[in-house]
Amino acid sequence: MGSKVFEHDDVHMRVDHGIFELFRRNRIIGSYRSPLSWVKVRAEARKGGLTRLHFGNVEQLDEPIYASTTSSRHLLATVEIPSTDEPLYRAFFTELAHLSDRPIAP
């Protein structure tokens, strides 16, 4: 698997040799790094036209890589984005789901 990069506003995500990395350019130092096969992203719709993307590790390897949620348990990093940008992120994770032979929730 080659590398894939997604950059939008203050978020930089990349997959290289099966390793997923998330970087945020903000005041909080933090990143998230995991084998792609372990990555789980849960999108939580918030008030005010915002969506929070919660990143963590799957408990079962057949879990969808990307899904909607109302809970943010067991998650390691969060990125807040305008809800209008969510389809861009969903498209990137759909590509990653195909690359890693994992499902994406409808």
N, C-alpha and C positions, 0 to 999 in steps of 0.2 A: 504494500500500500504506500503510495506516495504521500505528499503532504497537501493539506487543504488549509486555507486561511480564510477567516471571516473577520473583517474590521468594520465597525460601525460606531460612530461617536466615540465614546470612551471605552469601548469594549474591543478586545482583541482575543480571538479564539483561533487555535490551530490544532491540527492533528498531524503528527509526524511519526512515522514508523509505529503506528498503533497506539501512540500516547496522545491523549487530549490535554490541552493546556488552556486555561482561561486567565486573562490578565485584565485588570481594570485600571484606568488612569484616573485616580481620584486621591483624596486625602488619606484614605484608608489603605495601608499597604496590605496587599493580599492577593493571592492567586490560588488556583485550584489545578491540580495535575493528577491524572489518573489514566490507567489503561482504558482505551475507548470501550472495551467490552464491559467495563464496570460503571461507565458514566450513566447518570440519571439526571434529567432536567425536568423540573416541574414548574409549570407556568401558573401563577396565581394572579387572577384579575383583582385589581385594587380600585378604590374610589379615585376620582380625579383623573381618569384616563391613563392610569399607570398599570403596568404588569410587572410582577416580580418573577424573575427566573431563579429558581433555587437549584443549585448544583449539589450532587452528592453521589454516593455509590449505591448500586443496586444491592438488594438482598438476594434476589434470584436472577440468574444470568439471562432468563428469557423475559424479564421486565421490559416494557417499552423504554426506549431511550428518552422520549419526550412525551409528556402528557399534561393535562390540566390537573390542578389540585386545589384543595381548600386547606391543606395541612402542609407544614414545612418541617416535619420531624426528620431527623437523621440527615440533615443537609449541611453542607460544609461551606458554601459560598452563595451569595445572593447578588444579583444584578437587577437594578430597577430601570425599566425602559418605558417609553411611551407605548401605550397599547397599540397605536397605529404602526409601530415597528415590529410587533410580534410576528406577523407573517414572514418577515425577512429571516428572523431567527428560526422559526419553524421550518422554513425551506432548507436552511443549513443543516438542521438536525435531521431532516428527512434524508438528505444526502448521506449524512453520517450513519443513519440507520441502515441504508442500503449497503454502505461500505462494510459495516460490521455485522451484516446479516441479522439485524435486530428489528423488532417492530417499532412502530410509532403509533401512539393512540390517536384515534380519530378526533 
